[in-house]
Amino acid sequence: MTTENITRSNATQVGNEPALRQFWSQDRRKVVSIVEAAGRFFRFVEDTEVHEPATSFMEAYWYWEETHRSGLYETAEEAEKEALLALPWLTPDRGTSSSS
């Protein structure tokens, strides 16, 4: 598992919520984002890269699909801890990350 620290100046968005930290699967086809929600709560959101095969009238393509959205937590650390419990591919050896 690789980790990427995201600062507010270059934060990615998950919907309209800023992503504070992101953890990627080794094959980089899944990502979980720790996001700030409603300005004072936190959640985690998992996205998975999906392949849509070609058809007779459309070329094949890839897209990101949201595959899990948690409830709200009081801290980013709580959201991260719950992500570890909920997502089998996300393992404790993913490294450490710091808040922005």
Backbone torsions as a table, in degrees:
resi	resn	phi	psi	omega
1	MET	NA	129.9	175.0
2	THR	-105.4	154.4	-179.8
3	THR	-124.9	147.0	176.3
4	GLU	-128.0	125.7	175.5
5	ASN	-86.5	130.3	-178.0
6	ILE	-113.0	125.3	176.2
7	THR	-94.0	161.3	-178.9
8	ARG	-58.8	-33.5	-177.3
9	SER	-67.5	-27.6	179.2
10	ASN	-125.1	26.3	-177.3
11	ALA	-63.1	141.6	173.1
12	THR	-86.5	166.4	179.5
13	GLN	-112.0	144.1	169.6
14	VAL	-119.8	102.4	-169.0
15	GLY	66.1	-123.5	176.4
16	ASN	-107.9	16.2	-178.8
17	GLU	-105.5	131.9	179.6
18	PRO	-70.8	133.2	177.1
19	ALA	-84.4	122.9	-179.2
20	LEU	-87.6	-38.0	178.7
21	ARG	-145.0	152.1	175.8
22	GLN	-135.8	142.0	177.2
23	PHE	-124.6	125.8	-176.0
24	TRP	-104.9	145.5	172.1
25	SER	-69.3	161.2	-178.5
26	GLN	-58.9	-36.1	179.8
27	ASP	-85.2	-0.2	177.6
28	ARG	60.5	27.9	177.1
29	ARG	-103.9	-3.3	174.1
30	LYS	-134.4	145.4	176.0
31	VAL	-143.8	137.5	172.1
32	VAL	-113.4	132.3	-179.4
33	SER	-114.0	133.8	171.2
34	ILE	-92.4	119.5	-173.6
35	VAL	-122.5	152.7	173.8
36	GLU	-87.8	130.6	-177.2
37	ALA	-123.0	133.3	177.2
38	ALA	58.3	23.7	174.5
39	GLY	75.3	-10.7	-179.1
40	ARG	-146.4	2.0	177.2
41	PHE	-122.4	173.7	-178.5
42	PHE	-137.8	155.3	176.2
43	ARG	-149.8	170.8	170.8
44	PHE	-120.1	146.5	-179.3
45	VAL	-132.3	127.8	176.8
46	GLU	-102.6	133.3	173.4
47	ASP	-121.1	142.9	-179.8
48	THR	-125.4	135.8	176.4
49	GLU	-76.8	128.0	-175.8
50	VAL	-119.0	138.6	177.8
51	HIS	-103.3	127.3	175.3
52	GLU	-105.8	115.1	-176.4
53	PRO	-68.3	160.5	178.8
54	ALA	-67.6	150.0	172.7
55	THR	-121.5	-178.3	-179.2
56	SER	-67.3	-18.5	-179.0
57	PHE	-121.9	4.4	-179.0
58	MET	-146.0	138.9	176.6
59	GLU	-72.5	157.9	176.2
60	ALA	-66.7	151.6	177.6
61	TYR	-154.1	162.9	178.1
62	TRP	-115.2	148.4	174.5
63	TYR	-152.0	163.7	178.0
64	TRP	-99.0	131.9	180.0
65	GLU	-123.6	132.6	175.8
66	GLU	-69.6	123.9	-176.8
67	THR	-114.1	-9.6	175.7
68	HIS	-160.2	136.6	174.4
69	ARG	-135.8	123.6	-176.8
70	SER	-82.2	176.1	169.3
71	GLY	-77.1	-167.9	-177.1
72	LEU	-96.7	145.4	178.8
73	TYR	-129.4	154.4	-178.2
74	GLU	-73.5	-27.2	-179.3
75	THR	-132.5	157.2	175.7
76	ALA	-64.4	-34.6	179.7
77	GLU	-63.9	-39.5	177.0
78	GLU	-63.7	-42.7	179.3
79	ALA	-62.2	-42.2	179.4
80	GLU	-64.4	-42.7	179.0
81	LYS	-61.4	-42.8	179.4
82	GLU	-69.1	-33.3	176.3
83	ALA	-60.7	-40.1	178.0
84	LEU	-59.8	-36.7	-179.7
85	LEU	-77.1	-33.0	-172.5
86	ALA	-88.8	-26.8	-173.3
87	LEU	-112.0	107.8	-174.6
88	PRO	-57.6	-33.1	-177.9
89	TRP	-76.0	-19.9	-178.7
90	LEU	-85.3	113.8	-173.6
91	THR	-112.7	154.8	-179.9
92	PRO	-58.9	-22.5	-178.5
93	ASP	-83.6	19.7	-177.8
94	ARG	-72.3	-7.4	-178.8
95	GLY	101.4	-177.1	-178.9
96	THR	-110.4	158.0	175.2
97	SER	-141.0	156.2	179.7
98	SER	-115.5	155.6	177.5
99	SER	-73.9	155.7	177.6
100	SER	-90.7	NA	NA
